[in-house]
Amino acid sequence: MRISRIFLTVLLALAGCKGSGGLGPKVDNPVAGPPPPRRFGTQNSEQTPQYAENERDAKQSANGNGVELIGLEQSDTELPKELEGNRVVATVNGAPIFEAEILERYAEGLAKMREQATPDQYRKQIDQLIERDLRAHVERKLLSEATRKSLKKDQQKQLDSFVKKQLQEQLEEMKKSMGVTSTAELDRELQKKGTSLAMIEYQFRNRTLAQQFIAGKVKNNQKLSRQDLFAYYQQHLKDYEVKRRVKWQQILILRTEEQQARAKLRILSDGLQQKPPRDFGELASELSDGPTAENKGIYDWTNAGSLADEKLEALLFKLPIGEPSDLIESSRNFQMVRVLERQEAGHTPFDEVQDQIRSKLQDADQQDEVAKLIDELWASATIESEYEIEGYEPPGT
């Protein structure tokens, strides 16, 4: 059990590193429950890659860009041949959710795990991942199927054209990032990572349909006055607290080579005594051994109490703004600092954050509307799975 938990932790970390730029969908709302689901279709999963390659070759000869999505009027119950044989973990109003859809974002981690774990450990891990993420995929499928049913034929064609264009742009970006030039090469690279071009197309279409449904149904009707925003600001003043802080520059010269350090000090002294004196930032770029030397020695806002060197911090909060300090000498280094800006403790002014507050409240309102919309779809849905899905009770239970 301990080994299984360690594997799950590693897999989630690897998938998280991919983020929204990964191959698979970013899933923020996972859940469900265990056991071995069933197979789908007449084709063996082992046969699928070769069958898919033949299908794609035929498509490429007919379609120069190699991308051919199923029309939006076609339900997910009518699957592309490339996806037949993929294990189905749930159906939503008859439309399948594939195991590969859920596991795609963990593909690289699963490949490594397979080399180390026993078959039982590997299977348990897959079931845990499906259990964790299934609900989010069910919600997306509810939205995409609802969109498909709501569109008229001319709307389907328009959206289909839009999806193909957007998908082609994404595939071109993927080709660049993977260092390939053709669609066939891209598919081979995707298969090495545990997915395929067919699955990318399939998921892209479903994501776009789900987004389309939300955009069409969820309107932002909340009218927020300045008084509404200010009331929120006052109720959440703590969120807009600003600690006493300072923005500053540093020239740090290490004494590891004393002769070299003294030579730098002479250049620094001569530069500051020139008429007019040399720019402090230029001197920092030229002479400093500090971590911000490449950025003209600049440290961004530094809160009071955050520096380990208490004497330096005290100096930063009393030094006149814009004036270089005297040389500070220690056994390890020489340094000189200059304050660029200083701000006393208080609150970020309302005028600076009112647009941010408006967006936050509108986003929260939209999220509530999306939640209501999904609840309505859940209430009328027929969902089948050998996994438990949190929040869903089959009719009659």
Backbone torsions as a table, in degrees:
resi	resn	phi	psi	omega
1	MET	NA	-41.3	-179.8
2	ARG	-62.4	-41.4	178.8
3	ILE	-61.6	-42.4	-179.2
4	SER	-60.9	-41.2	179.9
5	ARG	-66.3	-39.5	178.9
6	ILE	-61.9	-44.3	178.8
7	PHE	-59.9	-43.9	-178.9
8	LEU	-61.8	-42.7	178.6
9	THR	-59.4	-44.7	-179.9
10	VAL	-64.2	-43.1	-179.5
11	LEU	-62.0	-44.0	-179.8
12	LEU	-65.0	-37.1	178.5
13	ALA	-65.4	-43.9	180.0
14	LEU	-63.9	-42.4	179.5
15	ALA	-66.0	-38.5	-179.9
16	GLY	-64.3	-33.0	179.2
17	CYS	-63.1	-27.7	-178.7
18	LYS	-73.3	-31.4	177.1
19	GLY	57.9	-158.3	-177.8
20	SER	-70.3	-14.2	178.4
21	GLY	-87.1	0.2	-179.7
22	GLY	-69.7	175.8	-178.7
23	LEU	-69.7	-39.9	-175.0
24	GLY	-89.7	176.1	179.4
25	PRO	-71.9	149.1	175.2
26	LYS	-84.1	119.3	-175.8
27	VAL	-110.8	117.9	-177.5
28	ASP	-105.4	-5.5	-172.4
29	ASN	-135.2	73.1	-174.5
30	PRO	-93.5	160.4	172.4
31	VAL	176.8	176.0	173.7
32	ALA	144.1	-144.4	-177.6
33	GLY	-162.9	167.9	-166.3
34	PRO	-77.8	-163.4	172.1
35	PRO	94.3	166.0	-174.4
36	PRO	-85.5	107.6	177.1
37	PRO	-68.9	-167.5	-171.7
38	ARG	-109.2	168.8	173.4
39	ARG	-86.3	161.2	-178.0
40	PHE	-131.1	140.8	175.5
41	GLY	84.2	174.9	-174.2
42	THR	-96.8	-8.2	-172.4
43	GLN	-99.6	144.3	177.0
44	ASN	-72.5	141.3	179.1
45	SER	-62.3	-27.8	178.9
46	GLU	-67.5	-26.0	-178.6
47	GLN	-82.1	-20.2	-168.1
48	THR	-57.7	-49.3	-175.9
49	PRO	-55.9	-44.8	-178.5
50	GLN	-66.8	-42.3	178.6
51	TYR	-60.7	-42.4	-179.6
52	ALA	-62.3	-40.8	-178.8
53	GLU	-62.5	-43.3	178.0
54	ASN	-60.8	-43.3	-179.5
55	GLU	-62.5	-43.5	-177.3
56	ARG	-67.6	-38.3	178.1
57	ASP	-60.2	-40.9	178.8
58	ALA	-65.0	-40.3	-179.5
59	LYS	-65.9	-41.1	-176.8
60	GLN	-63.2	-36.1	179.8
61	SER	-67.5	-27.1	-179.9
62	ALA	-92.5	-22.3	-174.3
63	ASN	-136.8	109.9	-171.7
64	GLY	-53.1	-33.1	-175.6
65	ASN	-87.5	-5.8	175.7
66	GLY	74.8	7.9	-178.2
67	VAL	-115.3	120.9	179.4
68	GLU	-141.7	96.0	179.4
69	LEU	-76.9	153.4	170.5
70	ILE	-66.3	143.5	176.2
71	GLY	-61.0	150.0	-175.9
72	LEU	-67.1	-22.3	178.9
73	GLU	-72.3	-14.2	-178.6
74	GLN	-87.5	127.0	-177.0
75	SER	-73.3	160.2	175.4
76	ASP	-68.7	-9.9	174.7
77	THR	-72.0	-18.1	174.7
78	GLU	-104.0	95.4	-166.8
79	LEU	-90.9	151.8	169.6
80	PRO	-62.2	144.7	-177.0
81	LYS	-56.6	-32.6	-176.9
82	GLU	-62.3	-22.1	-175.0
83	LEU	-98.8	-6.9	177.8
84	GLU	-63.4	144.2	179.9
85	GLY	92.8	-14.9	177.7
86	ASN	-73.5	137.8	-176.0
87	ARG	-68.0	130.6	-180.0
88	VAL	-95.4	128.6	-179.6
89	VAL	-103.0	-14.3	177.2
90	ALA	-165.4	156.1	169.1
91	THR	-124.3	141.0	-178.9
92	VAL	-121.8	108.4	-174.4
93	ASN	51.5	39.2	177.6
94	GLY	89.3	-13.3	-179.2
95	ALA	-90.5	134.1	-173.3
96	PRO	-81.9	150.7	165.6
97	ILE	-115.3	122.1	-174.8
98	PHE	-88.8	148.5	173.3
99	GLU	-55.7	-40.3	-177.8
100	ALA	-63.5	-30.4	177.6
101	GLU	-60.6	-42.1	-175.1
102	ILE	-78.5	-38.0	-173.9
103	LEU	-86.4	-9.2	-175.0
104	GLU	-55.1	-42.5	-176.6
105	ARG	-70.3	-14.9	179.1
106	TYR	-104.9	7.2	-168.4
107	ALA	-55.0	-46.6	-176.5
108	GLU	-65.6	-41.4	178.4
109	GLY	-66.3	-38.3	179.3
110	LEU	-66.2	-37.1	179.2
111	ALA	-61.5	-40.9	178.7
112	LYS	-68.6	-40.0	-178.0
113	MET	-65.1	-36.7	-176.9
114	ARG	-59.6	-30.0	-179.4
115	GLU	-74.9	-20.7	-173.7
116	GLN	-110.0	-29.3	-172.6
117	ALA	-92.5	159.7	172.2
118	THR	-75.2	160.9	177.9
119	PRO	-54.9	-39.1	179.6
120	ASP	-65.7	-43.4	178.5
121	GLN	-62.7	-41.7	-179.5
122	TYR	-63.2	-43.8	-180.0
123	ARG	-64.8	-42.1	179.1
124	LYS	-61.4	-39.6	-179.7
125	GLN	-64.2	-42.8	178.1
126	ILE	-60.7	-44.5	-179.9
127	ASP	-63.4	-36.2	178.1
128	GLN	-65.3	-41.0	-179.9
129	LEU	-67.4	-40.5	177.4
130	ILE	-63.4	-45.1	179.3
131	GLU	-58.0	-39.9	-176.5
132	ARG	-69.6	-36.5	-169.0
133	ASP	-109.1	-6.4	-169.0
134	LEU	-62.3	-40.2	-176.3
135	ARG	-58.1	-43.1	-179.4
136	ALA	-60.7	-37.4	179.4
137	HIS	-71.6	-34.5	176.0
138	VAL	-63.5	-43.3	179.7
139	GLU	-61.5	-43.6	179.2
140	ARG	-62.9	-40.8	-180.0
141	LYS	-65.4	-39.3	176.1
142	LEU	-57.0	-44.7	-178.7
143	LEU	-68.4	-43.5	-176.9
144	SER	-68.1	-39.1	178.6
145	GLU	-68.3	-35.8	177.9
146	ALA	-64.8	-38.2	177.0
147	THR	-63.3	-47.6	-177.3
148	ARG	-56.0	-42.5	-177.3
149	LYS	-73.4	-24.8	-174.5
150	SER	-85.5	-14.3	-174.2
151	LEU	-88.4	141.2	171.4
152	LYS	-82.3	168.8	-173.9
153	LYS	-60.1	-42.0	-179.4
154	ASP	-68.2	-33.9	176.9
155	GLN	-68.5	-38.0	178.3
156	GLN	-60.3	-43.2	-179.3
157	LYS	-65.2	-41.4	180.0
158	GLN	-63.4	-46.7	-178.3
159	LEU	-68.3	-37.3	178.1
160	ASP	-60.3	-42.0	178.6
161	SER	-63.8	-42.2	179.2
162	PHE	-63.1	-44.6	-178.3
163	VAL	-62.9	-43.2	179.8
164	LYS	-60.7	-42.2	179.8
165	LYS	-63.6	-47.3	-179.6
166	GLN	-63.5	-39.9	-179.9
167	LEU	-64.9	-42.5	-179.7
168	GLN	-60.3	-39.8	178.1
169	GLU	-63.0	-41.1	-179.9
170	GLN	-65.8	-41.3	-179.8
171	LEU	-64.8	-36.7	177.5
172	GLU	-63.4	-40.4	176.7
173	GLU	-63.9	-40.0	179.6
174	MET	-65.5	-38.3	177.2
175	LYS	-59.7	-44.6	179.9
176	LYS	-62.3	-46.8	-176.0
177	SER	-66.8	-28.4	-179.6
178	MET	-96.1	-2.1	176.8
179	GLY	69.5	36.1	178.0
180	VAL	-121.5	165.1	-177.0
181	THR	-118.8	-19.3	-177.5
182	SER	-117.5	160.9	178.8
183	THR	-66.4	-37.5	179.1
184	ALA	-63.0	-42.2	177.5
185	GLU	-63.2	-41.4	179.3
186	LEU	-59.6	-44.5	-178.9
187	ASP	-63.0	-39.3	178.6
188	ARG	-63.5	-40.5	178.2
189	GLU	-65.9	-39.5	178.9
190	LEU	-63.7	-40.3	-180.0
191	GLN	-65.4	-32.2	175.7
192	LYS	-63.4	-29.0	-178.4
193	LYS	-93.3	8.5	174.4
194	GLY	91.2	11.7	177.8
195	THR	-134.6	-164.1	-178.6
196	SER	-156.2	165.6	177.1
197	LEU	-62.1	-39.6	179.8
198	ALA	-59.7	-41.9	-179.2
199	MET	-70.1	-37.2	177.1
200	ILE	-60.6	-46.8	179.7
201	GLU	-61.2	-45.9	-177.9
202	TYR	-60.5	-47.6	-178.6
203	GLN	-70.1	-37.8	179.8
204	PHE	-60.6	-43.3	179.9
205	ARG	-62.4	-45.6	-178.4
206	ASN	-66.0	-38.4	177.7
207	ARG	-63.4	-43.7	-178.0
208	THR	-65.3	-40.2	178.0
209	LEU	-62.8	-41.7	179.1
210	ALA	-63.0	-44.3	179.2
211	GLN	-63.5	-38.1	179.9
212	GLN	-63.3	-41.5	-179.3
213	PHE	-64.0	-43.7	179.0
214	ILE	-63.1	-44.5	-178.7
215	ALA	-62.0	-36.4	-178.3
216	GLY	-77.7	-27.6	-173.9
217	LYS	-100.5	-32.8	-174.1
218	VAL	-98.6	108.9	177.7
219	LYS	-106.1	147.5	177.6
220	ASN	-92.7	94.0	-176.8
221	ASN	-96.5	0.1	-176.1
222	GLN	-74.0	116.3	177.3
223	LYS	-96.0	117.0	-175.9
224	LEU	-111.7	120.3	177.8
225	SER	-85.5	169.7	177.0
226	ARG	-60.6	-35.7	179.1
227	GLN	-64.4	-39.2	178.3
228	ASP	-61.8	-44.2	-177.7
229	LEU	-67.0	-40.4	-179.2
230	PHE	-67.5	-35.7	178.4
231	ALA	-63.0	-41.9	177.5
232	TYR	-63.7	-42.8	179.7
233	TYR	-57.1	-45.8	-178.4
234	GLN	-68.8	-36.1	179.8
235	GLN	-71.1	-21.8	-177.3
236	HIS	-122.7	36.2	-177.8
237	LEU	-54.1	-34.1	-177.5
238	LYS	-60.9	-31.9	180.0
239	ASP	-67.2	-19.4	-175.0
240	TYR	-112.0	18.2	176.7
241	GLU	-66.5	141.8	175.1
242	VAL	-122.7	123.2	178.0
243	LYS	-77.4	162.3	173.9
244	ARG	-59.8	128.5	-172.8
245	ARG	-151.0	165.2	-175.9
246	VAL	-144.2	143.9	173.2
247	LYS	-111.8	130.7	-168.8
248	TRP	-148.9	170.2	177.4
249	GLN	-122.8	152.5	-179.0
250	GLN	-139.0	137.5	166.4
251	ILE	-113.7	113.2	-176.7
252	LEU	-115.2	123.9	-179.6
253	ILE	-119.3	114.8	-178.4
254	LEU	-75.9	149.0	-177.5
255	ARG	-101.2	23.4	178.9
256	THR	-62.8	-35.5	173.3
257	GLU	-119.3	96.4	-170.6
258	GLU	-59.3	-40.6	-178.2
259	GLN	-64.3	-43.3	179.5
260	GLN	-66.5	-39.1	179.1
261	ALA	-62.1	-42.3	179.8
262	ARG	-66.1	-34.4	177.9
263	ALA	-65.5	-40.8	178.0
264	LYS	-65.0	-38.9	179.3
265	LEU	-61.1	-39.3	179.5
266	ARG	-64.0	-41.9	178.5
267	ILE	-63.3	-41.3	-180.0
268	LEU	-63.4	-46.9	-178.8
269	SER	-63.1	-45.9	179.3
270	ASP	-62.1	-40.8	-178.2
271	GLY	-63.5	-40.3	-177.9
272	LEU	-76.6	-21.8	-178.8
273	GLN	-90.5	-7.0	177.5
274	GLN	-63.1	161.3	176.9
275	LYS	-118.7	108.4	-7.9
276	PRO	-73.5	159.8	-179.3
277	PRO	-65.7	152.6	176.9
278	ARG	-67.0	152.2	-179.3
279	ASP	-62.4	132.3	-177.6
280	PHE	-60.4	-40.4	-179.5
281	GLY	-65.2	-38.7	178.0
282	GLU	-65.1	-41.4	177.8
283	LEU	-63.2	-38.0	178.6
284	ALA	-63.6	-43.8	179.5
285	SER	-62.4	-35.6	-175.9
286	GLU	-81.6	-38.2	-167.4
287	LEU	-112.8	-27.2	-168.6
288	SER	-70.2	142.4	171.6
289	ASP	-100.4	6.9	-177.4
290	GLY	-76.4	164.9	-175.7
291	PRO	-67.6	-17.9	-178.6
292	THR	-108.0	18.0	-176.4
293	ALA	-56.6	-41.8	-177.5
294	GLU	-65.9	-21.3	178.5
295	ASN	-103.6	38.4	179.3
296	LYS	59.0	27.3	176.9
297	GLY	74.9	11.0	-172.3
298	ILE	-81.4	130.0	168.3
299	TYR	-105.2	131.0	179.1
300	ASP	-70.2	-174.2	-174.5
301	TRP	-49.6	126.0	-179.6
302	THR	-118.5	117.8	-177.9
303	ASN	-73.5	147.7	175.2
304	ALA	-58.5	136.9	178.7
305	GLY	90.1	-1.3	-176.2
306	SER	-97.4	-11.3	179.4
307	LEU	-92.5	137.2	178.0
308	ALA	-69.6	-31.4	-179.9
309	ASP	-85.5	97.5	-175.0
310	GLU	-65.9	-35.5	179.6
311	LYS	-66.7	-40.8	177.7
312	LEU	-63.9	-42.5	-179.6
313	GLU	-63.2	-43.4	179.0
314	ALA	-60.0	-40.5	178.8
315	LEU	-62.5	-42.6	-178.0
316	LEU	-63.2	-27.5	-178.4
317	PHE	-93.2	4.3	175.3
318	LYS	-129.3	-14.6	-178.8
319	LEU	-65.7	133.9	176.9
320	PRO	-57.5	137.5	-177.4
321	ILE	-63.4	131.4	176.7
322	GLY	90.6	-11.2	-178.0
323	GLU	-100.2	129.3	176.7
324	PRO	-64.6	145.4	177.8
325	SER	-76.4	171.2	168.8
326	ASP	-68.2	164.6	179.0
327	LEU	-68.2	130.4	178.3
328	ILE	-104.2	121.1	-174.8
329	GLU	-114.2	136.4	172.0
330	SER	-136.7	176.3	-178.7
331	SER	-67.6	-19.9	-176.1
332	ARG	-103.5	-23.6	-174.8
333	ASN	-161.2	169.8	167.2
334	PHE	-115.0	146.1	173.4
335	GLN	-150.6	157.0	176.2
336	MET	-139.0	140.0	-177.6
337	VAL	-127.8	160.2	176.9
338	ARG	-144.2	133.6	-180.0
339	VAL	-87.7	128.8	177.7
340	LEU	-93.4	-45.8	178.5
341	GLU	-147.6	154.1	177.1
342	ARG	-141.5	142.2	-178.1
343	GLN	-135.7	129.5	178.3
344	GLU	-78.4	163.4	179.3
345	ALA	-61.3	145.9	179.6
346	GLY	170.7	-142.7	180.0
347	HIS	-133.1	146.8	173.8
348	THR	-61.4	128.8	-177.9
349	PRO	-56.9	144.3	-178.4
350	PHE	-55.5	-41.9	-177.1
351	ASP	-60.5	-27.3	-179.7
352	GLU	-78.7	-19.9	-175.1
353	VAL	-118.5	1.4	-175.0
354	GLN	-64.5	-36.4	177.6
355	ASP	-66.6	-38.0	177.3
356	GLN	-63.6	-41.5	178.3
357	ILE	-64.8	-42.1	179.6
358	ARG	-59.7	-46.5	179.7
359	SER	-62.2	-40.3	-178.7
360	LYS	-63.3	-45.2	-179.6
361	LEU	-68.0	-38.6	178.9
362	GLN	-67.8	-39.6	177.6
363	ASP	-63.0	-42.5	179.2
364	ALA	-62.7	-39.7	178.9
365	ASP	-64.2	-42.7	179.8
366	GLN	-65.9	-38.7	178.2
367	GLN	-62.8	-38.3	176.6
368	ASP	-63.3	-41.3	179.9
369	GLU	-65.7	-40.7	178.3
370	VAL	-63.8	-41.5	179.3
371	ALA	-60.9	-42.2	178.4
372	LYS	-63.7	-42.2	-179.3
373	LEU	-61.2	-44.9	179.9
374	ILE	-66.3	-38.5	177.1
375	ASP	-59.2	-40.6	178.8
376	GLU	-64.2	-41.3	179.8
377	LEU	-67.9	-38.8	176.9
378	TRP	-59.0	-42.8	-173.3
379	ALA	-61.1	-31.4	-176.5
380	SER	-106.7	7.5	-173.9
381	ALA	-87.5	152.4	169.5
382	THR	-110.9	111.3	-174.9
383	ILE	-121.4	128.3	179.7
384	GLU	-123.7	133.9	177.7
385	SER	-164.2	147.8	172.6
386	GLU	-83.8	-1.8	171.8
387	TYR	-98.8	146.4	170.6
388	GLU	-72.8	144.2	178.3
389	ILE	-122.8	117.0	-176.0
390	GLU	-57.7	132.7	177.4
391	GLY	89.8	-3.4	-178.9
392	TYR	-120.7	126.2	174.0
393	GLU	-117.6	119.6	179.5
394	PRO	-56.7	146.2	178.8
395	PRO	-53.5	138.4	176.6
396	GLY	90.1	-3.8	179.1
397	THR	-89.7	NA	NA
